[in-house]
Amino acid sequence: MSASDPHSYGTPEVYRQFIVETLAGAEIHARIGQNYAEIGDDPGLDYAIRCLVANTRAAVSVLANLKEMNAKQARRRAETAAILAGGSTVEARP
């Protein structure tokens, strides 16, 4: 299933693809910022840095979501394995 597949919404692949795109944007703005700094264009430098930070924040936020998704999937796999092995994940109540 690819990230462009409409059925892939909310999958780890889609999260990773978004991170790839936002990091590419961050890289572009970092390079533009370097150029602005070299030529002494402070307003351009300010804008490039703000864009760089926005891209980085977006990537960090989605990475946190991806980590949470991976942890949930790992817990589900462990619970399923325990159930298939004859154990139970539900605690007995008195």
C-alpha positions in Angstrom: 0.0 0.0 0.0 1.5 3.3 -1.0 1.0 6.7 0.6 -1.0 7.9 -2.4 -3.4 5.0 -2.0 -6.7 6.4 -0.6 -6.9 3.4 1.8 -3.6 4.3 3.4 -4.9 7.2 5.4 -3.6 7.2 8.9 -1.0 4.5 8.3 2.7 4.7 9.3 3.6 5.1 5.6 1.5 8.2 5.3 3.0 9.7 8.5 6.5 9.0 7.2 5.8 10.5 3.8 4.6 13.7 5.5 7.7 13.8 7.5 9.8 13.4 4.4 8.0 16.3 2.7 8.3 18.6 5.7 12.0 17.8 6.2 12.5 18.6 2.5 10.8 21.9 3.1 13.0 22.6 6.1 16.1 21.8 4.1 15.0 24.3 1.3 14.3 27.0 3.8 17.6 26.4 5.6 19.4 26.9 2.3 17.4 30.0 1.4 18.1 31.3 4.9 21.8 30.8 4.4 21.6 32.8 1.1 19.7 35.6 2.8 22.3 35.7 5.7 25.1 35.9 3.2 23.6 38.8 1.3 22.5 40.6 4.4 18.8 40.4 3.8 17.4 40.3 7.3 13.7 40.3 6.5 14.3 37.4 4.1 16.4 35.6 6.7 13.6 36.1 9.3 11.0 34.6 7.0 13.2 31.7 6.0 13.9 30.8 9.6 10.2 31.0 10.5 9.4 28.7 7.7 12.2 26.4 8.7 10.9 26.3 12.3 7.3 25.7 11.1 8.4 22.7 8.9 10.5 21.3 11.8 7.6 21.6 14.3 5.3 19.9 11.9 7.7 17.0 11.4 8.3 16.6 15.2 4.5 16.6 15.8 3.8 13.9 13.3 6.8 11.9 14.5 5.2 11.9 18.0 2.0 10.7 16.4 3.9 8.0 14.5 5.6 6.8 17.7 2.3 6.6 19.5 0.8 4.7 16.6 3.7 2.2 16.6 3.4 1.7 20.4 -0.3 1.0 20.1 0.3 -1.5 17.3 3.0 -3.2 19.4 0.6 -3.5 22.3 -2.1 -4.9 20.1 0.3 -7.5 18.6 1.4 -8.5 22.1 -2.2 -8.8 23.3 -3.1 -10.9 20.3 -0.1 -13.2 20.8 -1.0 -13.7 24.4 -4.6 -14.5 23.5 -3.4 -17.0 20.8 -1.0 -18.6 23.2 -3.9 -19.3 25.6 -3.3 -16.4 28.0 -5.6 -13.5 28.6 -5.0 -9.8 28.7 -8.1 -9.2 30.8 -7.5 -9.3 34.5 -9.9 -11.5 36.5 -12.3 -9.6 38.7 -13.3 -10.9 42.1 
